[in-house]
Amino acid sequence: MEEVRIGLFIDYENLAIGAREDLKMVFDFGPIADALASRGRVVVRRAYADWAHFEVDRQMLTENHVELIEIPQRRGAVRKNAADIKMAVDAVELAFERDYVTTFVICTGDSDFSPLVHKLRELNKQVIGVGLKASTSKLLPPACDEFLFYENLDGVDIPHAQARVIKRGVTAEDKPQVKDLDALDGMISRTLSGMLRSGDNEVRSSQVKRALLRKDSTFSESDYGFRSFGELMRNLAERGVVRLDGSERQGDPVVSFPEEGRGEVK
């Protein structure tokens, strides 16, 4: 299988200010780096900001081998627009000049980057977005192939959530909200049924995940209480929603409906 090569572009002001104001914490690049490491090799890492406003963050990003692109604040100029334009131009330029970069990760919640996402996908590039829930425009996630919310990434510890647990112990309102499993059963069953009807003789677990992301780029198994998609699929198999055959590739089993069981959920 050909190695996935990733170009990472960070609208740093958007993420750093969002983390500070919405999550009451300092933005940490580590969880993003870890999430991308499982998806491929990051060959370009660039962050855009007026770094005079983020002196403390510079060292953290440099230690993670992120190239810092300076967007200085000039009198009479709009710094935010300058950063957006520079980042968009650099991303499109990379798409044309480096054919081996197959995936672009755009870290921002700003809907102004939607045209960039559309252009990259038009150029046959996969686009993954990363942003914070409270500061991400509703227009941006549907434009991406996949969208990761920063709060859901492994390694992100939200301070005020920890403080509530220490002070009162875990209560019902402190626990993360887990989405309805019945809705999940129906969504996976309808997706699998459609793939089988389309003529796919063999549907793998990874193909089901990609199909779900095409329907909803924000889909994440963690929203349903699972640590991985494989764990989610095993749960469905145990409850008779699907059948897994892992005789050939244990990590990516063939998915079908059981001969006896719930089958497609309406």
KEKE-3310 file (N, C-alpha, C; in steps of 0.2 Angstrom, whole numbers, plus 5000, padded with zeros to 4 digits):
npx = (5004:5003:5012:5004:5006:5007:5002:5002:4993:4991:4980:4985:4981:4967:4966:4973:4968:4954:4956:4960:4949:4937:4940:4947:4961:4978:4983:4989:5000:5003:4993:4987:4997:4999:4987:4988:4999:4995:4989:4997:5012:5019:5024:5025:5024:5016:5013:5003:5004:5005:5019:5023:5013:5012:5023:5026:5022:5030:5041:5036:5030:5041:5049:5041:5044:5038:5036:5037:5027:5028:5017:5016:5009:5003:5002:4986:4983:4974:4977:4972:4966:4977:4985:4976:4975:4989:4991:4981:4986:4999:4995:4988:4998:5007:5000:5000:5014:5020:5016:5016:5011:4997:4987:4979:4979:4970:4970:4959:4944:4938:4926:4930:4940:4934:4932:4946:4947:4937:4944:4956:4950:4945:4957:4959:4964:4964:4956:4957:4950:4953:4947:4940:4925:4916:4921:4921:4914:4899:4899:4911:4915:4907:4912:4924:4934:4935:4933:4940:4937:4945:4944:4940:4951:4964:4973:4970:4966:4954:4954:4944:4935:4942:4943:4930:4928:4937:4933:4919:4918:4914:4899:4883:4882:4894:4900:4905:4894:4886:4881:4866:4865:4856:4853:4865:4866:4856:4862:4874:4869:4861:4871:4880:4870:4868:4880:4882:4871:4876:4884:4896:4905:4912:4914:4924:4929:4936:4931:4918:4920:4925:4914:4905:4911:4910:4897:4895:4906:4911:4909:4913:4919:4922:4912:4902:4906:4917:4934:4940:4937:4937:4934:4921:4914:4916:4908:4895:4895:4894:4882:4874:4871:4879:4890:4906:4921:4936:4946:4956:4962:4965:4964:4956:4942:4930:4914:4897:4879:4872:4866:4855:4847:4847:4849:4847:4843:4829)
npy = (4994:5011:5024:5036:5053:5069:5086:5098:5112:5126:5137:5146:5156:5155:5142:5143:5154:5150:5138:5144:5153:5145:5133:5135:5133:5130:5129:5114:5106:5092:5082:5083:5080:5066:5061:5062:5054:5041:5041:5044:5050:5065:5077:5091:5104:5118:5133:5147:5164:5180:5180:5187:5188:5176:5171:5161:5149:5147:5139:5127:5123:5123:5113:5102:5102:5111:5123:5140:5152:5169:5182:5197:5211:5225:5242:5248:5237:5221:5209:5195:5192:5193:5182:5171:5172:5170:5157:5149:5151:5145:5132:5128:5130:5120:5109:5109:5108:5098:5083:5071:5073:5068:5071:5084:5093:5104:5115:5124:5133:5142:5147:5154:5147:5137:5138:5135:5122:5116:5118:5110:5097:5097:5095:5083:5079:5072:5080:5084:5091:5101:5107:5117:5114:5124:5135:5132:5134:5130:5127:5122:5108:5099:5101:5095:5079:5073:5077:5082:5085:5095:5093:5080:5073:5060:5063:5076:5086:5093:5107:5112:5102:5092:5098:5098:5085:5082:5090:5086:5073:5061:5064:5062:5073:5076:5066:5061:5064:5051:5046:5039:5022:5014:5023:5022:5009:5009:5018:5012:5000:5004:5010:4999:4991:4998:4998:4985:4983:4991:4983:4978:4965:4961:4969:4978:4982:4995:5001:5003:5013:5023:5026:5030:5042:5049:5052:5059:5070:5073:5061:5050:5037:5038:5046:5038:5030:5022:5016:5014:5011:4998:4992:4996:4990:4976:4976:4978:4966:4957:4960:4956:4964:4965:4954:4948:4944:4939:4931:4932:4946:4952:4964:4971:4966:4957:4963:4959:4955:4946:4929:4926:4937:4954:4961:4973:4989:4998)
npz = (5000:4996:5004:5014:5012:5020:5021:5032:5038:5048:5055:5067:5076:5076:5082:5094:5101:5102:5110:5122:5125:5124:5129:5140:5142:5137:5121:5114:5103:5102:5103:5090:5082:5086:5082:5068:5065:5064:5053:5042:5034:5039:5029:5027:5038:5044:5052:5055:5060:5069:5077:5087:5096:5102:5110:5119:5114:5103:5105:5109:5097:5088:5093:5089:5076:5068:5055:5057:5050:5048:5050:5051:5060:5053:5052:5048:5041:5039:5049:5051:5039:5030:5035:5032:5018:5014:5019:5012:4999:5000:5002:4990:4981:4985:4982:4969:4966:4973:4970:4977:4989:4996:5005:5014:5029:5037:5049:5057:5061:5054:5042:5031:5025:5017:5003:4999:5004:4995:4983:4984:4985:4973:4966:4968:4981:4997:5011:5027:5041:5056:5071:5084:5093:5098:5091:5077:5061:5055:5042:5037:5041:5033:5021:5021:5019:5031:5047:5062:5079:5090:5104:5105:5103:5107:5122:5124:5138:5146:5157:5166:5166:5172:5185:5190:5192:5202:5212:5215:5212:5200:5191:5183:5175:5172:5165:5148:5135:5127:5112:5104:5103:5096:5085:5079:5076:5066:5056:5052:5047:5036:5029:5026:5019:5008:5001:4998:4990:4979:4972:4978:4981:4992:5007:5017:5034:5035:5023:5026:5036:5029:5020:5030:5034:5022:5022:5034:5039:5052:5059:5072:5081:5095:5099:5102:5113:5110:5108:5096:5079:5075:5088:5089:5078:5082:5093:5087:5080:5091:5095:5085:5074:5063:5054:5056:5047:5049:5044:5034:5035:5049:5055:5047:5044:5034:5031:5034:5033:5046:5045:5053:5063:5066:5055:5042:5049:5050)
capx = (5000:5007:5012:5000:5010:5002:5004:4999:4993:4988:4978:4987:4978:4961:4966:4976:4963:4949:4957:4960:4943:4932:4942:4951:4967:4983:4983:4994:5000:5004:4987:4986:5003:4998:4982:4990:5004:4992:4986:5002:5019:5018:5030:5025:5021:5017:5009:5003:5002:5009:5021:5025:5008:5012:5030:5027:5020:5035:5046:5032:5029:5048:5051:5037:5046:5033:5039:5033:5026:5027:5012:5017:5004:5005:4997:4981:4981:4970:4982:4969:4965:4984:4986:4971:4977:4995:4990:4978:4991:5004:4992:4987:5005:5010:4996:5002:5021:5021:5011:5016:5007:4990:4982:4980:4976:4969:4968:4955:4937:4935:4923:4934:4944:4929:4935:4952:4945:4934:4949:4960:4947:4945:4963:4960:4967:4960:4956:4955:4950:4954:4945:4936:4918:4913:4923:4921:4909:4895:4900:4917:4916:4904:4916:4930:4933:4935:4934:4942:4936:4951:4942:4939:4958:4967:4978:4967:4964:4951:4955:4938:4931:4945:4942:4923:4929:4941:4929:4913:4918:4911:4892:4880:4883:4902:4902:4904:4887:4887:4876:4861:4867:4851:4854:4872:4865:4853:4866:4879:4866:4859:4877:4882:4866:4869:4886:4881:4867:4879:4888:4902:4904:4916:4915:4929:4927:4939:4927:4912:4922:4926:4908:4902:4914:4907:4890:4896:4914:4912:4908:4919:4917:4922:4905:4897:4910:4922:4941:4942:4932:4937:4930:4914:4912:4915:4902:4890:4895:4892:4874:4870:4869:4883:4894:4913:4925:4943:4950:4961:4965:4962:4963:4951:4938:4925:4908:4891:4874:4871:4860:4850:4849:4843:4850:4846:4839:4825)
capy = (5000:5017:5028:5043:5059:5074:5092:5101:5119:5128:5144:5145:5161:5152:5137:5145:5158:5146:5134:5148:5156:5140:5127:5138:5129:5132:5124:5109:5103:5085:5077:5083:5076:5059:5059:5062:5049:5035:5042:5044:5053:5072:5079:5098:5107:5125:5137:5154:5169:5185:5176:5191:5187:5169:5169:5155:5144:5146:5134:5120:5121:5122:5106:5098:5103:5115:5129:5145:5157:5175:5186:5203:5215:5231:5248:5249:5230:5216:5203:5189:5191:5191:5175:5167:5172:5167:5150:5147:5152:5140:5125:5127:5130:5114:5104:5109:5107:5092:5078:5066:5075:5066:5073:5090:5094:5111:5116:5130:5132:5147:5145:5157:5142:5132:5138:5131:5114:5114:5118:5105:5091:5097:5093:5075:5078:5071:5085:5083:5098:5100:5113:5117:5113:5130:5140:5130:5136:5124:5126:5119:5101:5096:5102:5091:5072:5071:5083:5080:5090:5095:5091:5073:5069:5058:5067:5083:5086:5100:5108:5113:5095:5089:5102:5096:5078:5082:5093:5083:5066:5060:5064:5061:5079:5077:5061:5063:5062:5046:5046:5033:5016:5012:5027:5020:5003:5010:5021:5007:4995:5007:5011:4993:4988:5002:4996:4978:4984:4994:4978:4977:4958:4961:4975:4978:4987:5001:5004:5006:5019:5029:5028:5034:5049:5053:5055:5064:5071:5073:5055:5048:5031:5040:5049:5032:5027:5017:5019:5013:5008:4990:4990:4998:4984:4970:4977:4977:4959:4954:4961:4953:4969:4963:4948:4950:4938:4941:4925:4934:4952:4952:4971:4974:4961:4958:4965:4957:4954:4939:4925:4926:4943:4960:4963:4980:4992:5004)
capz = (5000:4995:5010:5014:5013:5023:5021:5038:5038:5055:5057:5074:5080:5077:5087:5101:5105:5104:5116:5128:5127:5124:5134:5146:5142:5132:5115:5114:5097:5103:5101:5083:5079:5087:5078:5061:5065:5063:5046:5037:5036:5038:5026:5028:5044:5044:5056:5052:5065:5071:5082:5093:5101:5104:5111:5123:5109:5098:5107:5108:5089:5085:5096:5085:5069:5064:5052:5059:5045:5051:5047:5055:5060:5050:5053:5042:5037:5043:5050:5050:5032:5028:5037:5028:5011:5014:5021:5006:4993:5001:5002:4983:4978:4987:4979:4962:4965:4976:4968:4981:4995:4994:5010:5017:5035:5037:5056:5058:5061:5050:5036:5025:5021:5013:4996:4999:5004:4989:4978:4986:4983:4965:4963:4970:4987:5003:5015:5034:5045:5063:5074:5091:5092:5099:5086:5070:5057:5053:5034:5036:5042:5027:5015:5021:5019:5038:5052:5069:5084:5094:5111:5105:5102:5113:5125:5126:5144:5147:5164:5170:5167:5178:5191:5192:5194:5208:5217:5217:5210:5193:5191:5177:5170:5170:5160:5141:5132:5122:5107:5104:5100:5091:5079:5076:5072:5059:5051:5049:5043:5030:5025:5023:5014:5001:4998:4996:4984:4974:4969:4981:4983:4998:5010:5022:5039:5033:5018:5030:5040:5024:5018:5035:5034:5016:5024:5039:5040:5059:5062:5076:5086:5102:5101:5105:5118:5108:5107:5089:5074:5076:5094:5087:5074:5086:5097:5083:5079:5097:5096:5080:5069:5057:5055:5054:5045:5049:5043:5030:5037:5056:5057:5042:5042:5029:5035:5030:5038:5049:5042:5057:5067:5065:5048:5041:5054:5047)
cpx = (5004:5006:5008:5005:5005:5005:4999:4999:4989:4987:4979:4983:4971:4961:4968:4971:4956:4950:4957:4953:4937:4933:4945:4957:4972:4983:4990:4994:5000:4999:4986:4991:5002:4993:4984:4996:5001:4989:4991:5008:5018:5024:5031:5021:5022:5011:5009:5000:5007:5013:5023:5019:5008:5019:5031:5026:5025:5039:5042:5032:5036:5050:5047:5039:5041:5036:5034:5033:5024:5022:5012:5011:5006:5000:4992:4980:4978:4974:4979:4968:4972:4986:4982:4974:4984:4995:4987:4982:4996:5001:4991:4993:5008:5007:4998:5010:5023:5016:5011:5013:4999:4985:4984:4976:4976:4966:4965:4948:4933:4932:4926:4938:4940:4931:4941:4951:4942:4939:4954:4957:4946:4951:4965:4964:4962:4961:4953:4955:4950:4952:4942:4929:4915:4915:4923:4914:4905:4896:4906:4918:4913:4908:4922:4929:4932:4936:4935:4941:4942:4950:4941:4946:4960:4973:4976:4964:4961:4951:4949:4934:4935:4944:4935:4924:4932:4937:4923:4913:4914:4903:4890:4882:4890:4904:4901:4897:4889:4880:4872:4864:4862:4852:4860:4870:4861:4857:4871:4875:4863:4865:4879:4877:4866:4875:4886:4876:4870:4884:4894:4901:4907:4917:4919:4927:4930:4934:4921:4914:4922:4919:4904:4904:4912:4900:4890:4903:4916:4911:4914:4916:4917:4916:4900:4901:4915:4929:4943:4936:4931:4933:4923:4911:4911:4909:4895:4889:4892:4884:4870:4868:4873:4887:4901:4917:4932:4948:4956:4965:4962:4960:4958:4947:4933:4918:4902:4885:4874:4865:4854:4852:4845:4844:4849:4841:4835:4826)
cpy = (5006:5021:5035:5048:5065:5080:5096:5109:5121:5135:5144:5150:5158:5147:5139:5149:5154:5141:5138:5151:5151:5135:5129:5134:5132:5127:5120:5105:5095:5081:5077:5079:5068:5057:5058:5056:5042:5035:5042:5048:5061:5075:5087:5100:5114:5128:5144:5159:5175:5182:5180:5191:5180:5167:5163:5149:5142:5140:5127:5118:5119:5115:5101:5098:5106:5121:5134:5151:5164:5179:5192:5207:5222:5236:5248:5243:5226:5210:5196:5187:5189:5184:5170:5166:5168:5159:5146:5146:5146:5133:5124:5126:5123:5108:5103:5106:5101:5086:5072:5067:5074:5069:5079:5091:5101:5112:5123:5128:5138:5145:5149:5152:5136:5132:5134:5124:5112:5113:5112:5098:5091:5094:5086:5074:5077:5077:5083:5090:5096:5107:5112:5117:5120:5136:5138:5131:5130:5122:5122:5112:5097:5096:5098:5083:5069:5077:5081:5086:5090:5092:5083:5069:5066:5062:5074:5083:5093:5101:5109:5107:5091:5092:5099:5089:5078:5085:5089:5076:5066:5060:5063:5067:5080:5072:5063:5061:5057:5046:5039:5028:5013:5016:5024:5013:5004:5013:5016:5002:4998:5008:5004:4990:4992:5000:4989:4978:4987:4989:4976:4970:4957:4968:4975:4984:4994:5005:5007:5012:5025:5031:5032:5042:5053:5056:5060:5065:5071:5067:5053:5042:5033:5043:5044:5028:5022:5020:5018:5010:5001:4988:4991:4992:4978:4970:4976:4970:4955:4954:4959:4958:4967:4957:4950:4943:4940:4936:4927:4940:4953:4960:4975:4969:4962:4959:4963:4957:4947:4936:4926:4932:4948:4962:4971:4983:4998:5010)
cpz = (5000:5002:5009:5016:5015:5023:5027:5038:5044:5055:5064:5078:5081:5082:5094:5105:5107:5110:5122:5130:5128:5129:5140:5147:5137:5127:5115:5107:5097:5101:5094:5080:5080:5083:5070:5060:5062:5056:5040:5039:5034:5036:5026:5034:5045:5048:5055:5058:5065:5077:5088:5098:5104:5106:5114:5119:5104:5099:5106:5101:5086:5087:5092:5078:5065:5061:5054:5053:5048:5047:5052:5055:5058:5051:5047:5039:5042:5043:5049:5043:5028:5029:5033:5021:5010:5015:5015:5000:4994:5000:4994:4979:4979:4983:4972:4961:4968:4975:4973:4988:4993:4999:5013:5023:5036:5045:5057:5059:5057:5043:5030:5021:5017:5006:4995:4999:4998:4983:4978:4984:4976:4962:4966:4976:4992:5008:5022:5038:5052:5066:5081:5090:5093:5094:5079:5067:5055:5045:5033:5036:5036:5021:5015:5021:5026:5042:5059:5074:5089:5101:5111:5104:5108:5115:5126:5133:5146:5155:5168:5171:5172:5184:5194:5195:5201:5214:5220:5215:5203:5194:5184:5172:5168:5165:5153:5139:5126:5118:5107:5100:5095:5085:5076:5072:5066:5054:5048:5045:5036:5026:5022:5018:5007:4998:4995:4990:4978:4970:4972:4984:4990:5001:5016:5028:5038:5028:5021:5033:5035:5021:5023:5035:5028:5018:5029:5041:5047:5062:5066:5081:5093:5104:5104:5110:5116:5107:5100:5085:5075:5082:5093:5083:5078:5091:5093:5081:5085:5098:5090:5074:5063:5059:5052:5052:5044:5048:5039:5033:5044:5058:5053:5040:5037:5033:5031:5036:5040:5045:5046:5062:5065:5058:5047:5045:5050:5050)
residu = (MET:GLU:GLU:VAL:ARG:ILE:GLY:LEU:PHE:ILE:ASP:TYR:GLU:ASN:LEU:ALA:ILE:GLY:ALA:ARG:GLU:ASP:LEU:LYS:MET:VAL:PHE:ASP:PHE:GLY:PRO:ILE:ALA:ASP:ALA:LEU:ALA:SER:ARG:GLY:ARG:VAL:VAL:VAL:ARG:ARG:ALA:TYR:ALA:ASP:TRP:ALA:HIS:PHE:GLU:VAL:ASP:ARG:GLN:MET:LEU:THR:GLU:ASN:HIS:VAL:GLU:LEU:ILE:GLU:ILE:PRO:GLN:ARG:ARG:GLY:ALA:VAL:ARG:LYS:ASN:ALA:ALA:ASP:ILE:LYS:MET:ALA:VAL:ASP:ALA:VAL:GLU:LEU:ALA:PHE:GLU:ARG:ASP:TYR:VAL:THR:THR:PHE:VAL:ILE:CYS:THR:GLY:ASP:SER:ASP:PHE:SER:PRO:LEU:VAL:HIS:LYS:LEU:ARG:GLU:LEU:ASN:LYS:GLN:VAL:ILE:GLY:VAL:GLY:LEU:LYS:ALA:SER:THR:SER:LYS:LEU:LEU:PRO:PRO:ALA:CYS:ASP:GLU:PHE:LEU:PHE:TYR:GLU:ASN:LEU:ASP:GLY:VAL:ASP:ILE:PRO:HIS:ALA:GLN:ALA:ARG:VAL:ILE:LYS:ARG:GLY:VAL:THR:ALA:GLU:ASP:LYS:PRO:GLN:VAL:LYS:ASP:LEU:ASP:ALA:LEU:ASP:GLY:MET:ILE:SER:ARG:THR:LEU:SER:GLY:MET:LEU:ARG:SER:GLY:ASP:ASN:GLU:VAL:ARG:SER:SER:GLN:VAL:LYS:ARG:ALA:LEU:LEU:ARG:LYS:ASP:SER:THR:PHE:SER:GLU:SER:ASP:TYR:GLY:PHE:ARG:SER:PHE:GLY:GLU:LEU:MET:ARG:ASN:LEU:ALA:GLU:ARG:GLY:VAL:VAL:ARG:LEU:ASP:GLY:SER:GLU:ARG:GLN:GLY:ASP:PRO:VAL:VAL:SER:PHE:PRO:GLU:GLU:GLY:ARG:GLY:GLU:VAL:LYS)
# end
